[in-house]
Amino acid sequence: MLPMPGKAKTVFSIENQQGRAVGAVAAWTAAGIPVSKIVLGVASYGHAFTLPPFSGPASGDPAGADVCGNYQQVGDTWNFWSLVDAGILLENGTATPGVPYRFDDCSKTDYVYNKTTGAMMSYDGPSAFAAKGEFIKNMGLRVFAIWKAAGDFNDIPLDTIREAAGSDDCDE
C-alpha cells in the first residue's frame, strides 16, 4: 500500500517532491510489482495550521522539527466529518458560504481558512478524492485503502473516490 496521509502527500506534484504517488507507483512497478497489485492509501482527515497573527498555542501537535527535520507549526488534525460538524463545510462536502476555500490543482488538496481562529486547514474533500480515484483508474491500480473510514461524512469521500475509480457499488 502507498501511504498518502492528507495534505502531507500528493497524487501529482512537481519533480522531486517527497511522497508523491506518481513516483511511488513508478518505483514499485520498476521493482517488478504489477500495477494491478498496488493499492493507493488515502486519508479522511486533514491538518490545520495557525497562520499569523498568532495569538497563542493551538491544540494538537507542538511546533518543531518533524522526523524528516522539517519545521512544523503548531497544528491540529481534523476528520472530514468534524469539518462538517464545526460548520466549516456543508453537509454536501463543499465550503460553507463565507469560508475562504481553494483547491490546489498541483497537490490535489482542498484548503479552507477559519477567519475566527486563523487556522488554515488542508484536507481531502470531494475534489481531492475524485482526483485520486481518477489516478487509480488511469494507472490501473488495484483499488484504494482509507485511513480511517470513521472520518468520513455521509460516505462523501468514499463514494466520490469509488465512483471516480470505477469501483462497483458495494451496497448491492
C-alpha positions as MATLAB code, in Angstrom:
seq = 'MLPMPGKAKTVFSIENQQGRAVGAVAAWTAAGIPVSKIVLGVASYGHAFTLPPFSGPASGDPAGADVCGNYQQVGDTWNFWSLVDAGILLENGTATPGVPYRFDDCSKTDYVYNKTTGAMMSYDGPSAFAAKGEFIKNMGLRVFAIWKAAGDFNDIPLDTIREAAGSDDCDE';
ca = [
       0.000    0.000    0.000;
       1.206    3.507   -0.772;
       0.789    5.807    2.232;
      -0.901    9.116    1.488;
      -1.952   10.988    4.624;
      -3.911   14.150    3.888;
      -2.015   17.194    2.761;
       1.356   15.673    3.597;
       1.301   13.552    0.450;
       0.168   14.409   -3.039;
      -1.042   12.499   -6.070;
       0.516   14.816   -8.627;
       3.343   17.151   -7.799;
       6.409   18.927   -9.010;
       9.550   16.932   -9.634;
      11.464   15.803   -6.526;
       8.611   16.399   -4.079;
       8.605   13.681   -1.436;
       5.621   11.389   -1.059;
       4.062   11.705   -4.478;
       2.007    8.761   -5.683;
       3.215    9.031   -9.291;
       6.814    8.409   -8.224;
       5.831    5.655   -5.806;
       3.891    3.741   -8.474;
       6.826    4.119  -10.873;
       9.259    2.828   -8.234;
       7.118   -0.177   -7.295;
       6.459   -1.153  -10.904;
      10.168   -0.738  -11.727;
      10.847   -3.158   -8.857;
       8.611   -5.709  -10.567;
       5.341   -5.262   -8.680;
       2.395   -5.463  -11.112;
       0.428   -2.201  -11.135;
      -2.758   -4.244  -10.630;
      -1.431   -5.293   -7.192;
      -0.773   -1.742   -5.942;
      -3.240   -0.134   -3.524;
      -3.292    3.655   -3.063;
      -3.581    4.820    0.552;
      -5.863    7.821    1.171;
      -6.958    9.665    4.318;
     -10.280   11.033    5.554;
      -8.627   13.675    7.693;
      -6.691   16.865    7.229;
      -4.426   19.159    9.181;
      -4.916   22.678   10.494;
      -2.131   25.184   10.907;
      -2.427   28.520   12.647;
      -1.360   31.375   10.423;
      -0.026   34.759   11.575;
      -1.036   36.731   13.507;
      -0.554   34.038   16.105;
      -2.152   34.811   19.467;
      -1.172   31.698   21.390;
      -0.729   27.960   21.204;
      -3.348   25.851   19.439;
      -4.323   22.340   20.368;
      -2.596   19.461   18.643;
       0.984   18.766   17.802;
       3.700   21.027   19.202;
       5.810   23.152   16.878;
       9.260   21.869   15.985;
      11.131   19.614   13.608;
       9.353   16.513   12.315;
      11.072   13.146   11.794;
      12.453   14.416    8.469;
      13.901   17.558   10.050;
      11.259   19.868    8.512;
       9.928   22.578   10.823;
       6.220   22.194   11.633;
       3.980   24.881   13.143;
       1.579   24.131   15.965;
      -1.237   22.202   14.310;
      -4.265   20.035   14.715;
      -5.851   17.085   12.914;
      -9.457   17.198   11.688;
     -11.571   14.314   10.430;
     -13.674   15.102    7.356;
     -16.868   14.752    9.423;
     -15.530   17.193   12.032;
     -15.139   19.890    9.358;
     -18.870   19.456    8.655;
     -19.717   19.272   12.362;
     -17.834   22.532   13.009;
     -19.770   24.287   10.224;
     -16.665   24.789    8.080;
     -18.071   22.500    5.383;
     -21.692   21.994    4.368;
     -23.291   18.557    4.534;
     -22.524   18.066    0.815;
     -18.785   18.489    1.499;
     -18.410   21.971   -0.004;
     -17.156   25.002    1.935;
     -19.746   26.915    3.921;
     -20.514   30.301    2.283;
     -18.142   32.904    3.684;
     -15.411   30.361    4.465;
     -12.437   31.011    2.161;
     -11.755   27.891    0.061;
      -9.296   26.879   -2.625;
      -8.307   23.680   -4.390;
      -4.615   23.261   -5.135;
      -4.542   21.622   -8.549;
      -0.869   20.674   -8.160;
      -1.217   18.663   -4.944;
      -4.921   17.887   -5.495;
      -5.670   19.154   -1.985;
      -8.576   21.226   -0.626;
      -7.938   24.163    1.726;
     -10.252   26.234    3.909;
      -9.429   29.137    6.198;
     -11.149   29.797    9.518;
     -11.116   33.592    9.906;
     -12.055   33.390   13.593;
      -9.208   31.130   14.715;
      -6.698   31.952   11.975;
      -6.409   28.262   11.114;
      -5.695   27.154    7.565;
      -6.899   23.580    7.061;
      -5.754   21.272    4.305;
      -7.815   18.149    3.756;
      -9.002   15.774    1.076;
     -12.513   16.772    0.052;
     -14.647   15.617   -2.870;
     -12.351   17.224   -5.479;
      -9.270   15.552   -3.991;
     -10.965   12.164   -3.690;
     -12.182   12.422   -7.299;
      -8.618   13.173   -8.472;
      -7.273   10.207   -6.512;
      -9.997    7.944   -7.911;
      -9.155    9.065  -11.447;
      -5.482    8.377  -10.714;
      -6.333    4.838   -9.559;
      -8.400    4.224  -12.692;
      -5.929    5.796  -15.140;
      -2.927    3.986  -13.653;
      -4.728    0.647  -13.420;
      -4.140    0.333   -9.666;
      -5.979   -2.367   -7.753;
      -8.031   -0.106   -5.507;
      -7.566    2.221   -2.511;
      -7.326    1.831    1.251;
      -8.582    4.607    3.517;
      -7.386    5.696    6.937;
      -9.823    5.926    8.572;
     -13.323    5.278    7.241;
     -14.805    6.614   10.502;
     -13.546   10.065    9.469;
     -15.964   10.103    6.515;
     -19.261   12.011    6.500;
     -22.301   10.559    4.694;
     -19.906    8.494    2.561;
     -18.890   11.614    0.594;
     -15.160   10.770    0.324;
     -15.791    7.026   -0.093;
     -18.494    7.388   -2.748;
     -16.503   10.037   -4.628;
     -13.287    8.013   -4.883;
     -15.143    4.775   -5.676;
     -17.119    6.439   -8.468;
     -14.038    8.132   -9.961;
     -12.029    4.889   -9.762;
     -14.815    2.952  -11.463;
     -15.367    0.655   -8.465;
     -18.500   -1.455   -8.224;
     -21.243   -0.348   -5.863;
     -20.654   -2.085   -2.527;
     -24.295   -1.571   -1.471;
     -25.651   -4.171   -3.901;
];
